[in-house]
Amino acid sequence: MPRGRRDVIFMNAEDLESRSLKDGDRIEVQGLIGTADDKHLVSGFTAVAYDIPRSSIAGYYPEMNVVMSLRHFDRQSGTPSYKGVPVKVKRKRCFPRTLTRRGVSSRNLPWRRG
């Protein structure tokens, strides 16, 4: 396990394999509760195989807050439902980038292709 890093998502090894992922892959995690215009997405985190129940993931607070919808909370206490949020996990898409003297060019990004 990476020491001192907080950009990790802990997953069951069988869950990783069933998604064609492996320990160390860069992934995206998207919360599935919210409106269509809410993204609830973290990207570029590292998948870590960990002894955790199947169909569960774990991450650090506050890094994973963006995955939660503030519209999904306990009506009595007002506490967001941090421990029961359905998510989708997939490999992070990597786009080829062209380096220039001034930085990264957007020429190779898919939305710029005609």
C-alpha positions in Angstrom: 0.0 0.0 0.0 1.3 3.5 -0.8 2.5 5.2 2.4 1.6 8.8 3.1 -0.8 9.1 0.1 -4.5 10.0 0.3 -5.3 9.7 -3.4 -6.1 6.0 -3.1 -9.3 3.9 -3.3 -9.3 0.7 -1.4 -11.1 -2.2 -3.2 -11.5 -5.9 -2.8 -9.1 -7.8 -5.1 -11.9 -9.8 -6.7 -13.8 -6.6 -7.5 -10.7 -5.2 -9.1 -10.3 -8.3 -11.3 -14.0 -8.4 -12.2 -13.6 -4.9 -13.6 -10.3 -5.7 -15.5 -8.4 -3.5 -13.0 -5.4 -4.3 -10.9 -3.7 -2.9 -7.9 -2.0 0.4 -8.8 -4.3 1.3 -11.7 -5.5 4.9 -12.0 -9.3 5.0 -11.6 -12.3 7.3 -11.6 -15.1 7.0 -9.0 -18.5 8.6 -9.7 -21.3 8.9 -7.2 -24.6 7.8 -8.6 -26.9 9.9 -6.4 -27.7 13.4 -7.5 -29.1 15.3 -10.4 -28.0 14.8 -14.0 -25.9 18.0 -13.9 -24.1 17.0 -10.8 -20.8 15.2 -11.6 -19.8 13.7 -8.2 -16.6 12.5 -9.8 -13.0 12.0 -8.5 -10.4 11.1 -11.1 -6.8 9.9 -11.1 -7.0 8.1 -7.8 -5.0 4.9 -7.4 -6.8 1.5 -6.9 -5.3 -0.4 -3.9 -6.2 -4.1 -3.4 -7.3 -4.4 0.3 -9.1 -6.8 2.5 -12.5 -5.2 2.3 -15.9 -6.8 1.7 -16.9 -7.3 -2.0 -18.9 -4.6 -3.6 -17.5 -2.0 -1.3 -14.8 0.7 -1.7 -13.2 3.0 0.9 -11.4 6.3 0.5 -10.2 9.2 2.7 -12.2 12.1 4.0 -12.3 14.9 2.8 -10.9 13.7 -0.6 -14.0 11.6 -1.3 -16.5 14.3 -0.3 -17.1 15.3 -3.9 -18.6 11.8 -4.6 -21.4 12.5 -2.1 -24.6 14.4 -2.9 -25.6 16.8 -0.2 -29.2 16.1 -1.4 -28.8 12.5 0.1 -28.9 12.8 3.9 -30.7 11.5 7.0 -33.8 13.6 7.5 -33.7 13.4 11.3 -30.1 14.3 11.9 -29.2 16.2 8.7 -26.1 14.1 8.3 -25.0 13.2 4.7 -25.1 9.5 4.0 -21.3 9.0 3.8 -21.4 5.3 4.3 -24.1 4.3 1.9 -23.4 5.9 -1.5 -23.6 3.9 -4.7 -20.7 4.5 -7.0 -19.3 3.5 -10.4 -15.6 2.6 -10.6 -13.7 2.5 -13.9 -10.2 2.9 -15.3 -9.2 6.6 -15.8 -9.2 7.6 -19.4 -5.9 9.0 -20.5 -5.7 11.3 -23.4 -2.5 11.9 -25.4 -1.0 15.3 -24.7 1.5 17.4 -26.7 4.0 19.2 -24.6 5.1 22.6 -25.8 7.4 25.2 -24.3 4.4 26.8 -22.6 2.9 23.6 -21.3 0.3 21.1 -22.5 -1.5 21.6 -25.8 -5.1 20.8 -26.1 -4.9 19.8 -29.8 -5.0 16.1 -28.9 -8.0 16.2 -26.6 -11.1 14.4 -28.0 -13.5 17.3 -27.9 -11.1 19.3 -30.1 -11.1 16.7 -32.9 -13.2 17.5 -35.9 
